[in-house]
Amino acid sequence: MKVITVAAGIVLNDQHQLLLVRKKNTSCFMQVGGKLEPNELPERTIIREIEEEIGCTAQIQHYLGRFETPAANEPDHLLVSYVYHVTLDRNPEVQAEIAEMKWVGLDDAETALAPLTSEIVMPWVKQYLASA
């Protein structure tokens, strides 16, 4: 099985909604983020990808960990994700390969979500907000 390694960012707004993006020619919404460059640390990747995809400077607040889930848009691929809770310096704007961006509630049942988002991120955010 082929492996895709990415850094993914969890971005929350004051209404406790999660920022998700959909890349061009895909159907699932997912965390902002992307593939690691050769010899690039995941911490650097998430900062770079957020700048490229939504035009913001990010601050890492918390490292959640390394997770393995099915890839959303590549059949028969395993997604290895380094996941970070980040804050942004300004309002995000769609750039680069992003087709669409939206804020979703934690109980959103209508948005097509990537496995990482539905299996790892949503449960973490609910727990995080409950303990805040």
QUILINGI-V201796 format. One record per residue. PSI is psi in radians with two decimals (* if undefined). NEAR is the number of other ideal C-beta (glycine too) atoms within 10 Angstrom. Layout:
# QUILINGI-V201796
psi-><PSI & PSI>
near-><NEAR & NEAR>
This chain:
# QUILINGI-V201796
psi-><2.36 & 2.60 & 2.35 & 2.19 & 2.20 & 2.88 & 2.36 & 2.47 & 2.39 & 2.07 & 2.16 & 2.59 & -3.12 & -0.34 & 0.18 & 0.62 & 2.70 & 2.30 & 2.15 & 2.65 & 2.69 & 2.16 & 2.74 & 2.48 & 0.48 & 2.91 & -0.38 & 2.48 & 2.56 & 3.08 & 2.64 & 2.53 & -2.99 & -3.02 & 2.54 & 2.43 & 2.82 & 2.33 & 0.36 & 2.32 & 2.53 & -0.60 & -0.66 & -0.70 & -0.81 & -0.68 & -0.80 & -0.82 & -0.69 & -0.70 & -0.76 & -0.74 & -0.64 & 0.17 & 0.48 & 2.73 & 2.23 & 2.61 & 2.21 & 2.18 & -0.62 & 2.39 & 2.07 & -0.70 & -3.00 & 2.23 & 2.63 & 2.20 & 2.88 & 2.54 & 2.50 & -0.72 & -0.03 & 1.79 & 2.57 & 0.46 & 2.50 & 2.32 & 2.12 & 2.05 & 2.31 & 2.01 & 2.31 & 2.43 & 2.15 & 2.76 & 2.70 & 2.68 & -0.22 & 3.11 & 2.34 & 2.62 & 2.45 & 2.26 & -3.11 & -2.24 & 0.23 & 2.23 & -0.60 & 2.59 & 2.46 & 2.76 & 2.21 & 2.54 & 2.78 & -0.22 & 0.30 & 2.13 & -0.03 & -0.40 & 2.35 & 2.00 & 2.55 & 2.65 & -0.69 & -0.74 & -0.85 & -0.63 & -0.55 & -0.96 & -0.90 & -0.86 & -0.67 & -0.80 & -0.75 & -0.76 & -0.74 & -0.82 & -0.59 & -0.54 & -0.15 & *>
near-><7 & 9 & 10 & 16 & 14 & 21 & 27 & 26 & 28 & 24 & 22 & 19 & 12 & 5 & 7 & 14 & 16 & 22 & 22 & 22 & 23 & 21 & 18 & 9 & 8 & 17 & 10 & 18 & 23 & 25 & 28 & 25 & 26 & 21 & 11 & 20 & 10 & 4 & 6 & 12 & 12 & 21 & 13 & 13 & 22 & 26 & 20 & 17 & 22 & 26 & 14 & 14 & 22 & 23 & 16 & 22 & 12 & 22 & 12 & 15 & 11 & 12 & 13 & 16 & 11 & 11 & 17 & 12 & 17 & 15 & 22 & 22 & 15 & 12 & 7 & 8 & 14 & 14 & 21 & 16 & 26 & 21 & 24 & 26 & 18 & 25 & 14 & 19 & 9 & 9 & 9 & 20 & 11 & 14 & 13 & 14 & 13 & 18 & 11 & 12 & 17 & 13 & 15 & 16 & 11 & 14 & 7 & 15 & 6 & 6 & 15 & 13 & 21 & 25 & 18 & 24 & 23 & 17 & 14 & 21 & 27 & 18 & 11 & 17 & 18 & 13 & 10 & 15 & 11 & 7 & 6 & 6>
